[in-house]
Amino acid sequence: MAYDARQIANWFVVRAQREGRTLSIMSLLKLTYIAHGWHLEMQEVPLFSNRIEAWQYGPVIPEV
């Protein structure tokens, strides 16, 4: 089952808030991208179907 990338990003935001941390948008994008890669490797299916773009400072999921 593929999720929306915003759901994955929101999970990271909630987790960070519970731990009293804040996430920059860049950190949030990278964590979401890494989670996608791990899921793809371990489950052999994408975690989300949103488009990923290669920008100057790293991967970006425009919807996030």
RAPEBEL-V179115 format. One record per run of one state. SS is the DSSP state (H for helix, E for strand, C for the rest). FROM is the first residue (numbers start at 1). TO is the last residue. If there is no record, write none. Layout:
ss=(SS:SS)
from=(FROM:FROM)
to=(TO:TO)
This chain:
ss=(C:E:C:H:C:H:C:E:C:E:C:E:C)
from=(1:3:4:5:19:25:44:48:49:53:56:58:61)
to=(2:3:4:18:24:43:47:48:52:55:57:60:64)
